[in-house]
Amino acid sequence: MGLALSSLVWAGERLDQRLKKKALALIGDARCSDDSQCRSLAWGSMPCGGHERWVAWSTQRTDAAQLEAASKRYAEAKRAEDLRKGVLSACWSPGDPGAHCVDSKCVLRAPLPMPMSSIQVQASADAGVLRLTQ
């Protein structure tokens, strides 16, 4: 299923923002009672490819299949909106920090350090992408 590159608006709100809210609503408060209930999910998309960040969620509260489907719909809509607007970004892909239960809520662990050699930037006029390579 591909999304049209025109800005999709429903009831005054862009489609990507509506889908983001729906996906985040599935995560809710990410309640947990122990670390085994916590997971991390690659979230959103960046214009150069890959995800924009990680989010923590709980198996106690959220159905994994529903969240994965909602997250993919949001990422696809965000990619389409970014492409339509000609958005550029630095290209990086942080490693999965994992998640754990802190004060009855799933939170991300400390992010993994990213070596400078992994930062890439490349320019592509037709794709609207800027990537630095080191």
N, C-alpha and C positions, 0 to 999 in steps of 0.2 A: 504494500500500500504506500504510494508516494503522495506527498502533499504538494499542492500547487504552489508556485513561488510567489503568488500574490499574497498580500497580507490578509489572513483570514480573521475576520472580526465577528464576534457573536455577542449581542447585547452590550456593545461598547467595550468589549474586552478582547484582546488578541487571543487566538487559539492557543499559542504556545504558553501564555500565562494561565489560561484556564486549565490546560492539561497539567501544568506544573502544580497548581493548587490541588487538583484531584489526586495526583501522585503523592504529594506531601500529606494530604489528609489521610491516606492509607497508612502512613507511618505514624501519624498522631503523636502521642507523647512518648512513644518507644519504651513503655514500661517493661521492666524486667525484674527477676528475682535472683538471677545469677548470670555469669558470663556466657554460658552455653546458649542462651536465648538471643544473644546479640550478633548481628551481622553488619557488614558494610556493603554499600552498593555504589558502583560508579554512576555518577549523576550528571545529566545534561549532556551538552556537546560544546565543543569549541570549533570555531570556523576552520581551523587547520586540521581537524579530526580529533578523535579521542573525546574523553569526558572533561567536564570543567572542575569537578570536585568529587569527593566521597561524602556519603551520608550514612549515619548509623540508623538501624531499625531493629525491631524486636520480633522474634517469631511468636512471642506470647500474644502480640496484638495484631500482627500483620500477616496476611497470606502471601507467601513468596511469589507464587505465579501471578497473582493480581498486581503486586507491586512491580514485578519485572515488566509486565505488559504495559502498565501505566507509565513507567519510567521510559520505556522505548518509544511510546507515543509522544511523550514530551520531548525527548531528544530529537526525534524526527521533525517535529514542528519547530523546534528551536533552530535546527540546521536550516530548514527552509526559510525561516524569518531572517536569520543571519545572512544567508545567501541573497535574499531579496534586497536587504539593506546594504550589501557590500561590506559587511563587518570583517575586520582583520583582527588577528590575535597572535600573540606569541604562542609557539607550539611547545607544549610540555605535557608529560603524562606522569603524574605522581603515582607512586606505588600504593597499593592497598595498605592503609595503616591498621586495618582491623578495628574491631569494636569490642567494648567490654561494658559491664554493668557497674555504674557508679551512682550511688544514692537512688537506686531503683529505676535508673534510666540508662538506656544504651547510649553510649557516647563513643566517638572515635578515639582511638589511641593516638599518641603523639605521631605526627606525620613523619614519614621516612625522609631523611635528607636526600636531596637530589643533587648529584654531582653536576658541575657546570658542563661537563662533556656531553650530558644528555640533553642540553638545551639546543633546539634547532629552530632556525627561522629560514623560510624560503619564500620568495615572491612568485606569484602566479597571477597575471592580470586577468585571465579568463576565469579562474576559479575564485578570485578575490581572496587569496590566501597569502599571508606573509609568514615565512619560517626562517629562523636564524639557525645556522648550523655551526657547531664548534668542534 
